[in-house]
Amino acid sequence: KMGSVNANGESKSVWIWTGNKQVMTAAVERGWNTFIFDSDCSQLAKDWSSIALINLLYIKDGVLTDSESRSVALFFEISSPQHLEQMFVRDELENIVINLLDWQVIPAENLVAALQGLNKRVFAVAETAPEAQTFLEALEHGLDGVVLKVDNIDAVLKLKEYFDKRSEARN
């Protein structure tokens, strides 16, 4: 299983989408080892997997595949409530990654309701640590994790700090 479990046994996973080697290293050091690469970055993925034990996912045409070319997740860009309905149509994969292009348009409770109805593991793409935190809090019951799409190491450090604080607060 790709993710981190906190003290309550609640697991929220973090996948990393980056082209920056320092971000990769920082993430691996903090226990996050699933990385998303655009399909044209396969050489970078190979280079990294030779220096660190990481899970590689490639994104192409709305599907994330693993290094054996098995489909792992569907990728949806959502900019309207109508897009939410389209997620229900494709039902073949366990994981869904959603990129909320303008997520203020869709009320959090609508999203939670839609996501809970899916019976899948759902990840939201976040481009900053605060955005990731907002998703994890606003969509706590519908979201299984975040995809941190960043090229700066600071976001990784801040998000890890947030998870550490959350687990301390629960103890």
C-alpha positions in Angstrom: 0.0 0.0 0.0 1.4 3.4 -1.0 1.1 5.8 1.9 1.6 6.8 5.5 -0.7 5.8 8.3 -1.0 8.1 11.3 -1.5 7.1 15.0 -5.2 6.6 14.5 -4.7 4.1 11.8 -6.2 6.6 9.4 -4.2 6.6 6.3 -3.7 9.5 4.0 -1.3 8.9 1.2 1.0 11.4 -0.5 2.2 10.9 -4.0 4.7 13.3 -5.5 4.7 14.8 -9.0 8.0 16.6 -9.7 10.9 16.9 -12.1 13.2 18.1 -9.3 15.7 15.6 -7.9 16.0 17.4 -4.5 12.2 17.2 -4.1 12.4 13.5 -4.8 15.2 13.0 -2.3 13.4 15.0 0.4 10.2 13.1 -0.2 11.9 9.7 0.0 13.7 10.7 3.2 10.2 11.4 4.7 8.8 8.1 3.6 6.9 9.2 0.5 8.0 7.0 -2.4 5.3 7.1 -5.0 6.2 9.4 -7.9 4.2 10.5 -10.9 6.0 11.3 -14.2 4.7 12.7 -17.4 5.0 9.9 -20.0 7.9 11.9 -21.8 10.0 11.8 -18.6 10.7 8.0 -18.6 14.4 8.5 -18.7 14.3 10.7 -15.6 12.1 8.1 -13.9 14.6 5.3 -14.7 17.5 7.5 -13.4 15.8 8.1 -10.1 14.7 4.5 -9.6 18.3 3.5 -9.9 19.3 5.6 -6.9 16.2 5.3 -4.7 13.5 2.7 -4.0 10.5 4.4 -5.5 7.2 3.5 -7.1 6.9 4.9 -10.5 3.6 6.0 -12.1 3.4 7.4 -15.6 0.6 9.7 -16.6 -0.7 9.7 -20.2 -4.1 10.2 -21.7 -5.9 10.4 -18.4 -4.5 7.2 -17.0 -1.7 6.5 -14.6 0.2 3.3 -15.2 3.0 1.6 -13.2 6.4 0.5 -14.5 4.8 -2.8 -15.8 2.3 -0.7 -17.8 -0.6 -1.8 -15.6 -3.3 0.9 -15.2 -3.3 2.1 -11.6 -5.4 5.2 -11.5 -7.6 7.4 -13.6 -6.8 11.1 -13.9 -9.6 13.7 -14.1 -9.4 17.5 -14.4 -12.4 19.0 -12.8 -13.5 22.6 -13.4 -17.3 22.2 -13.0 -19.8 20.2 -11.2 -20.6 18.4 -14.5 -17.1 17.0 -14.5 -17.8 15.3 -11.2 -20.6 13.3 -12.7 -18.2 12.0 -15.4 -16.1 10.3 -12.8 -18.9 7.9 -12.1 -18.9 6.7 -15.6 -15.5 5.0 -15.7 -15.5 2.4 -13.0 -12.6 0.1 -13.8 -9.8 1.3 -11.5 -9.5 1.5 -7.7 -7.6 4.9 -7.6 -8.7 8.2 -9.0 -6.5 11.4 -9.1 -8.5 14.6 -9.5 -7.0 17.9 -10.4 -9.5 20.6 -9.2 -8.7 23.3 -11.7 -10.9 25.8 -10.0 -12.1 24.1 -6.9 -13.8 27.1 -5.4 -16.5 26.5 -8.0 -17.5 23.2 -6.4 -18.6 23.3 -2.7 -16.5 21.0 -0.6 -19.6 19.1 0.7 -20.6 18.3 -2.9 -17.2 17.0 -3.6 -17.2 14.9 -0.4 -20.6 13.4 -1.3 -19.4 12.6 -4.8 -16.2 11.1 -3.7 -17.7 9.0 -0.9 -20.2 7.6 -3.4 -17.3 6.4 -5.6 -16.0 3.6 -3.3 -12.5 4.3 -4.5 -9.2 5.8 -3.3 -9.3 9.4 -4.3 -6.3 11.7 -4.5 -6.4 15.5 -5.1 -3.6 17.3 -6.9 -2.2 20.2 -4.8 0.5 22.6 -6.0 1.4 24.0 -2.6 1.6 22.6 1.0 -1.2 24.9 2.2 -3.4 23.8 -0.7 -2.7 20.1 0.2 -3.7 20.9 3.9 -6.9 22.6 2.8 -7.9 19.6 0.7 -7.1 17.1 3.5 -9.2 19.1 6.0 -12.1 20.2 3.8 -12.4 16.8 2.1 -11.3 14.7 5.1 -14.0 12.1 4.6 -13.8 11.8 0.8 -10.1 12.0 0.2 -7.5 9.3 0.6 -4.5 11.4 -0.1 -2.9 14.2 -2.1 -0.6 14.4 -5.1 1.9 17.1 -4.3 2.8 18.6 -7.7 5.8 20.8 -6.9 9.3 21.6 -7.8 10.4 23.2 -4.6 11.6 21.2 -1.6 9.9 23.6 0.9 6.5 22.2 0.0 7.6 18.7 0.9 9.0 19.8 4.3 5.9 21.9 5.1 3.5 19.1 4.3 5.5 16.6 6.3 5.5 19.0 9.3 1.7 19.3 8.9 1.3 15.5 9.0 3.6 15.3 12.1 1.5 17.9 13.9 -1.7 16.1 13.0 -0.5 12.9 14.4 0.8 14.6 17.6 -2.6 16.3 18.0 -4.2 12.9 18.0 -2.0 11.4 20.7 
